[in-house]
Amino acid sequence: MIINAISDEKYLGDVLVRSDLNVPIVNNEISDDFRISKSLEIIDKIYDYSRSITFVSHLGRPKANDVDNSLRPIAENMSKILKNEKVHFIKSIYGDDVKKSIKNLTSKIFLLENLRFDEGEMKNDIEFSKLVTSPFETYIFDAFGASHRQHASVVSFGNFLNSYQGPLMNKEISELDKLLNNEKSGYSVLLGGAKISDKLGIIDKLLPKVEHLMIGGGMCFTFLKAMDYEIGKSLVENSFISKAKDLINSKYGKKIVLPTDFGVTESIESNIRREINSNNFSKNQIGIDIGPDTITKFSEIISSSKNLFWNGPMGIFELDQFSHGTKAITQAIAKAGGYTSVGGGDSVSAINKFSNLNNFNHVSTGGGASLEYLDGKNLPGVNIYKPLII
Ligand code: AMP
């Protein structure tokens, strides 16, 4: 192994690694550990050069020391993935507990408690940053999924240690750059999911750059409502209707491809699905998936795209009856001939359910962060430290 970027300081000492271990946990079970396994790839690279390796991350949006948001189950999952290495969980973020464990090397690999248990993380507090970083010599920022946040671990921890940008960050950026640099050969974007406010805001920036912008999932109903369609009781973000109208009427509006038919239900709990054309919504129906004509239309665009970025499911794919669209689209992207890049936790779950991660050129650990990066934003945590190249 050759360490180029750190040739004079091969020895990293006690290393603090900021990863994004923010994974879905249901009934104390981790339902998808893709981010964890990706985050652990750094260990092989730095193991021989480190005295100890301590991971730190946020999990969810906890109010205070909320046990439901403890990282303890993540440490257990990390140990399982690593097999030969036990990850020692420290139930503090800073203080004597952390210092003693590291000084005494009770393990080689540690995980600290949820960064967001201290309000200093989200407030980007300098004293908090000093406290967390004080037992360490090296800081490696490797949390692409958090790189769009102006939080202490993203922008301030690095000021107190010898700091590097980690290998997962480097990989994420170079993969997304492939899409941006390929603008000439064109790229299309497929958006879905439910968090309309997160995604609608960037559509106007993406629209001039892309060939096609396909919109499915819960997001599309705000656009349909803006076009005066009846959408029954489907998800809608009323405060974005006028923005959706402006986008549709803009000079790039023709690039927006919306569903023309849907899977609908009168009650999500009933799990009963009917197919309707977008003109035929009745007031008590909820759009819960895209329909067969839309699957065909989206699949044609997907297979003819030289480059494609996908974020967000096409329907409530967690329920079998409402998952047809997401399943078909996942499989269409999996067999597409062009370069395919996917971001977002739910898209990764859909791939794990209906296909295989290996069928995609790049699967990003960051949903919101990858969209903001494509949008051309300078993310607070991107390229602020020298790359760690090993
Ligand atoms: P997001 O975090 O924004 O990517 O949203 C993911 C969630 O969107 C998933 O849990 C889906 O069940 C949900 N979703 C997708 N389509 C719909 C829809 N038509 N109505 C309600 N929720 C949806």
Residues whose N, C-alpha, C, O or C-beta is under 5 A from the ligand:
A	BS01	AMP	G192 G193 A194 K195 G217 G218 L235 G287 I288 D289 G312 P313 M314 G315 I316 F317 D346
